[in-house]
Amino acid sequence: MLHVGLHHFLIVSAVLFSLGIYAVVTRKNAIMVLMGIELILNSANINFIAFSRFGNFGLGGQIMALFIIILAAAEAAIALAIVLNVYKTFANVDIDEINKLKE
Amino acid sequence: MNLYDIIFYLFAAITIISGFAVVSSKNIVHAAFNLLFTFFGVTGIYVLLGADFIAVVQVIVYIGGILILLLFGVMLTNKITSVDIKSGTLHVIPAVLGVGIFAGVLISLMYTTNWKTSVLSDPGNTTIYNLGKLLITDYVLIFELLGILLLVALIGAASIARREKD
């Protein structure tokens, strides 16, 4: 096996990104879709930090990863509030069934 | 193949296998718990990349915050009624014996070990100092904007999720 370098981290990130896309596309439950989005954001973070480490860009990549984590927290809070509201209105969170903005 | 490589492959395997488990498991609670291991593996990868502070933030925010939020979402939007919650006790005496012996060994170890105490050493080149400096110099505008964004998200989430007054 060859020495671990930038490629290895990028491959892990690519696999994680694909898994996230798969979850977003295939799952019906809104919370599973959110989990897929979290996977995608994590893979983006791995990319940022890997390039920050190997690409000689200083710490900018790590700062961006920090900002992405903050955005992910805000996104999760808002999305779950919306999901709870949807559940209160439609009594399920199946995103195929929900096609009206209002009752 | 040195130690760094072995640890990398270990964490990469944890990340990817539990990621597969997240997207393939039918049970949404199992998916949420597998997501925990994915985040843990990603944390290890951050440490391997030299991002110590980001790794700690990942543990606190993702595992401690977002995952708990997701679990709350799962539990509030699925009718989980089949799980019977028991709170009886069993195996009390073996547990007391085992834990007592363990605690005794632990305490005697703590007491008898000749701890090396000296002046605090230099923590080496951690990234916290430089990250903090960057946050209040080059990236100060984004930093402030993100503070406002978090406030807006907090108020927005609270106002969306609250119950209507009847």
Interface residues (C-beta under 8 A of the other chain):
Chain A: M1 H3 V4 H8 F9 V12 V15 L16 L19 G20 Y22 A23 T26 R27 N29 A30 I31 M32 L34 M35 G36 E38 L39 N42 N45 I46 I49 A50 S52 R53 L59 G60 Q62 I63 A65 L66 F67 I69 I70 L71 A72 A73 A74 E75 A76 A77 I78 L80 A81 I82 V83 L84 N85 Y87 N92 V93
Chain B: M1 Y4 D5 F8 Y9 A12 T15 I16 G19 F20 V22 V23 I28 A31 A32 L35 T38 F39 V42 I45 Y46 L49 G50 A51 F53 I54 V57 Q58 V61 Y62 G65 I66 L69 L70 F72 G73 V74 L76 T77 T127 N130 L131 L134 L135 Y139 I142 L146 L149 L150 A153 L154 G156 A157 A158 I160 A161
